[in-house]
C-alpha cells in the first residue's frame, strides 16, 4: 500500500506540472540555454525537516499513524552533472516509535545514503517548468545505524524473547537469542537501559521531490522518500514476514553554491540550436555540403569579375557615397560568427581611413518571439557588432549609434511568402553611414 501511495503522489505531481508547462523556447535569454562550454554553478547544500513514518511489524496503521508522529532533520550535499542528472550524499536522523496489541518499540536512528537524482522535466520537457519548478526522482544506497527496544504497553516493563514467543504458539524464534534476553538492539540484552554499539543495516531509498526556484541562490521544495531496509530488525521484532521500511517527508531549503551572477545548471534549458550544430558536425552529408560551400566561396573570392566588382565598390566607399554592410546571426543568438569578421574588417578599414565618419548599427530579428524579447535580442546583436569593432579593431565607441528594430521591416516576410520565406536573412545587423548634414551644407 505504501508503494502505491508514493507512486500515486509522483504521478499526480508530475502530470499536473507537465500540463502547466508553457515555455516559449523562442523567448529564452542566453543565460537560460545550457552550453557545455560554459561554466555553471553545480554544487548545492539542502536542509530539510519533516515527519518520518515507520512500516514495521509493530505498528497499528497501514499508511499514517494516528499519534506519536516523529520528525527528523535531513542534510544533503549535491553535485549536478549537466541538466538532468545529479548525485547527492544525504544524512537523515529521527526518533522511532510504533505499537501493536500490548507492546510498543522505541529507539532512534540515523542513515547515510548516496543517491542518483534525475530531473523528470529536464528529460521530458527539456528544462524547468515555467522557469520555476523542477520535479525529480531519486534512488540510492546506504546504511542505517539504529538502536531500539520493546516494552509492555500495560506495565512499561521490558519485554523478553520468552514474553513474545511463549505467548504466541508456533511463532518462530530468533536465531541465537535466549528466552531471557530482552528484545533490544543497540542496547545490552541483559540490561536494556545500557546503550551499546548501534546496529547497521543496508537501506535503499526510492523517492521523488519538487523544487521551486526563488532566485539564483535559493530554492524551496518538498521531498518524499521511501527507505527500504534489507532486514527485519528495526522494531526488534526479529522474525517478521517482511523487511522493515520507513518513509520520510521533508520541507527543504536549498542554497546553490557558486557565483551569484551564474545560474545553476539544473535551471537551464536544452539548446536546440546547439544540438542541431553538433548533429550537423557528425553528419557526413552536411560536412560535404559545408566543404562545397567553402570551395565555392573561395572560387568566388578569387574570380576576376568578382574582384573587379569588389574594387569598384571599394572605390565608392572611399568617395564616401555609401557604406552598407550586413552581419547575420543564428537563431536566437547574438554571437558573431567567423564568416562575419570579413564584413566587420571591411567596415573597420573604412572607418580608420575616414576617422571623421560615424555609423548607425541597426539590429533585426525574425518574427519568432515576442516584440519585447526581439527588441532586446536585436539590441544584443547591435552591441556584439560594436564590441568587435571597438575591442578587436580599436575604434572609438562614440562613433557608433545603435538602433534595435526587433522584427520590424522584415527583409523576407516568411508569413506572407510561406513556404519560401527565409528566416535567416531577417536575423541580421545592418551598418550604415551617418551623414552630418550640417557639415555637408
N, C-alpha and C positions, 0 to 999 in steps of 0.2 A: 504494500500500500504506500509506503513512504517513497518508493521509487516512482510510482505513478504520480504522486503528488509533486515531486520535484520535476519530473518530465512535463507535467501539465503546466506548471508555472513557467517553465522555459518556453514552451510553445506559445502560450498566451502573450508573454512578454515580447518574444521575437516577432510573432505575427502582427501584433498591434503596431510595433515600431516600423516594420517594413512598409506597412500601408502609409505611415506618416512620412516616409522618405520622399521628398520632393526637391532634391538638389538640382540646380541648373548648372551642369558642368561647364557651360559656356561663360558663366559669370564668376568663376573661381579666381581668387587672387593667386599670384605666383607663389606666395609662401604656403598656400594650401595644397599645392601639387607636389607630390613626392618625386624627388630626383635622387637616385642612389649616389650621384656625385657630390651632393650637398651634405652638410653636417646638420643633424637634428639632435635635440635632446632625447635621450633614450633611457635614462635611469629615473626611477621614481621610488618613493617610500610611501607606504599606506598604513594608517592606523584605523582600527575599527572596533566596534563593541556591539554585542547583541546576544540573544538567548542561545543556549546550547541544549538540545533535546536528545534524550538517550533512548535507544531502542535495544533493550536487553530482555532477558527472561524475567527480571524482577521489576516490571513496570505494569501499571494498571490502565494504560491508554494505548490507542492504536497510532495516532499521529501526534497530538499535542497533549501535554499534561494539564490537569485542572488546577494544580497548585505546585508550590515548590519549584518555580522557574529558576534556572541558573543562568547568569550572564557571564560571558567570557570575553576578554580583550584579545585582539589579534594584531600582529605587525607583519608587514610584507615589504621586502625589497625586490624590485622588479627591473629586468633588463629587456628592452624592446629590440626585436630584430626585424627591420623593415616595417611594413604597415600592419600585417595581421598577427604576427607571432611574438610571444614574449615568454620568458622563463622567470619564475619568482621563487623566492625562499620565504616560507611563511611560518610564523610561530603563533600558536593558539594555546590558551590555558583556560581552565574553568573548574569549579566545584561540580561534584556529581551527586545525584540523588535519584532513587527510584523505590517504589514499594509495591508489594503484591501480597494479598491474603494477610498473613500475620507477621510479615517480616519486611525489612527495608535495608537497602545498602546506601552507603555514603562514602565519599572519597574526593579525590581531585586528580587532575592530570595536566600534562602539557604535551603538545606534539610539535614536531618539526617536520615539514614536508617540502619537497622540491616539486614544482608544478609547471606544466606546459599550458599556456593560455593561447586561445585563438579568438580573434575578433570576428564574430559572425558577420557583422555588417561590412567589414573590410573585404571578406570573401564574396559575399552576395551582392552588396551594393557599392563596393569599391571605395568606401570612405565612411566617415562618421555620419550619423543621421542628423540632418539639419545643422551640421557643424557643431552639434552639442552632445549627442548621445552615442554611446558605444555599448554594444551587447557582446558579451564574451562567454565562452565555455572554458572549463579547466579540468585537467586530470593530472594526478600526481602520485607520488610515492614517498613514504616517510616512516617515522617511528613515533609511537605513543608511549609515554612514560607515566604510569599511574600507580596509585595505591587506593585500595577500597576494603571495606569490611561490612559484615552484616550484623544486624541487631533485631531483636524482637520488638514489634510494634506495641505489644501489650505490656511487656515488662521492662523493655530497654536493655535486657541482658544481651551479651554477645552470644552469637549462635555458633554451635559446633557442627562438625560434619555429621555426627550422630543425630543431632536435633532434626536435621533435614531428612536424612536418608532412612532413619529408623521409623519416622512418622510417615514416610511415603514408600510403601512396599513396591519393590521392583525398580525403584529409582536407581540408575547406575551411579556407582560410587567413583569419585575422582581417584585417579591412579596416584599412589604414593602418599595419600593422606590417611592419618589415623582417625579413629572415631572421636577422640578427644580434642583434635585440632580445631581451633576456631577458624571460621570462614573469613580469612583475611589475607590479602596480598599487599606487599609493601609495608606490612606490619608483622610483628612476631606472632606466629601461630599459637604460641602458649600465652602470650600477653598482648592482645590486640591494641593496647594503649601505647605500645612502644613501636616507634617507626623503624623500618628497616629500608634497605635499598629498594627503589621503585622497580616495578616490573615493566618490561618493554615488550611491545608487540608491533608488528608491521601494520601500517594504515594506508589505505588507498582512497584519497579524496576525489570526488567527482562533483562538479558544481557548475554554477552559472552566476553571472553578475551583470550589472548595468552601471555605467559611469556617466555623469553629467559634467561637461566641461564648463567651469566657471570662468577661467581665463587661461593664459599660457602657463601659469604656475600651479593652479589648484583645480582638482576635480572632487566631486562628492559622488557617492554611489551606494549600492546595496549588493551584497554577495550572499548567496545561499549555497552551502556545500554539504553533501552527504559524505561522511567519512567512515569507511568500512574497515573494520579490523579483521585480521586473518585468523583470530581465535575467539574463544567464548569465555573470557576471564574477567571482563571489565566490571561486572556486578558480583564477582566471586561466586556465581552460580556455575560451577565448573563443568557441568555435564549437560548444558542446554543443547537444543536441537540446531540452532542457527548461530552463526558468528555474530558478535555484537557490532553495533554501529551507533553513530551519533550524528546529528545534523546541527550545523552552526549557521546562524544568520547574523549578519553584521551590517550596520550603517558605517560607511567608510569615508575617510578624507584622505586624498592623495596629494602629495607635493611632488611636482615634476622637477627633478634636479637638472640644473643647466643654466644657460644664458637666458635672461628674461626676454630678449628680443627674438628668440627662436622658438619654433613650435616643437612639441613632442611628436615624434614620427607616427605615433598611433593616431594623431588627429590630423592626418593629411589624406589626400585623395590620390587615386591612381591617375597617372598622367598618360592618357590615351595617345597623345601626340608623340610622347617619348617612346611609348611601347611600339607605335607604328614605325618610327625611325629605326628602332632596334630590330624589329622583324624585317624591315627592308634591308638592313645590312646583312642579314642572314639569307636573304632571298637571292639566289644566283641570277635569276632573270632581271631583277632590279639592279644588280651590280652591272650586268651587261648594258642595260639602258643608261645608267649613270656614266659608264665608261664611254658609250657612244655620244652622249650629250657633251661630255667634256671634250671629246675629239672634234665634234662639230664646232664648239665654241673656239677651240684653238685654230681650226681652219678659217673660221670667220674672222678672227682677230688678225690673221696674217694674210688675208686676201687683199689684193691690191686695191680693188674698188672700195672695199670697206675702209682700208687705210686712207684712201683719198677723201672719203666722206668724213671720216673722223678728223682729218686735217682741216677741212673746211669748217666743221663745227667748232673746232678749237679756235680758228681764226675769228669766228663770230663771237665767241666768248671774250676774246681779247679786245674786241671792239666794243664790248660791254653792251651789245644789243640784247642779249638774253642769257640767262642762266637757268636751266631747268634740269633737275635730276630727281630720280625716284629710288627709294630703298624699300625692298619688300620683306615681309615677315611671315613666319609660320603662324599657324592658327593659335590664337590666344597667347602669343609670345611677343616680347619686346627686345629680345637679344639680337644683336647684329650678327648676321650670317657672314661666312667667309667671303662669298662672292659679292657682298655689298661693299666691301672695302675698296674695290676698284672704283666704284662710283664715288665714294667718300674721298678717295685720294684725288680724284679729278676736281671735286669741289674745293678741297683744301688747297690744291695748287692754284686754282683760280683766285681764291681769297688771299693767298700770300702774294700773288702777282698784282692784286688790286686791293691793297690794305685799307682803302677808304670805303670799300663796299660792305654792306650789311645784307644778311639773307633772312628770309622767312622760312621757317620749318613747320609744315602743316602735316598733322598725323591723321590717319584714317583707319577704319576697321570695316570688316564685313558686317552684315546686318544681324548676325547671330549674337545674341546677348542683349541686355537691357541698354537703354540710352545712356543711363548714368555710368554703367560699367564701361561701355565703349568709349565714353569721353575720357575716363581715367586711363584706359588702356592706350588710347591714341596719344595721351599726354606722356605716358611712359615711353612710347616709341619715339616721340619727339626728343625727350630727354636723353634717350640712348644714343640717338644720332648726334646731338650736340656734345654729349660726353666724349664720344670718339673723336670728334673734330677738335675739341678743346684739349683733351688729355693725351691723345695719340699724335696729334699734328701741331699742337702748341698754339692754336688760335685763341684770340681773346673772346671770352664768353659773352661780352657785351655786344658783340657783332651779330648775335643771333636773337631772333624773336620766334617763340614757339606759339602755335595755334592749333589746339586739338579740335578736330572736326567730328570725331566719332564715326557714325555710319552715314553721315550726310554726304551728298554729292558722290554717290557710288559710281565708280568708273564702269562697272559691269553690274547692272541690276539683275541679280540672279533670280529674283522672283518673277519679273516680267519676261525675262529671257529664258526661263527654265524650259528644258533641262540644259541649255547651252551656256548659261551664265557662269562666270568664272569668279569664285570667291577669292582666289589668291591675289588678283590684281587690286582688290579693294583693301587688302591688308598692307598698307604702304605708308611711307612718309615722302612728301613732295618738298623739294627745296627750290625756292625762287629768289631772285634778286630783289632787294628792297630799294626802290629808287627814291632819292631825296629830291623831290620835285622843286623845292625852293632853290636848291643849288643849281639845278638844270636851267631854271629860268634866268 
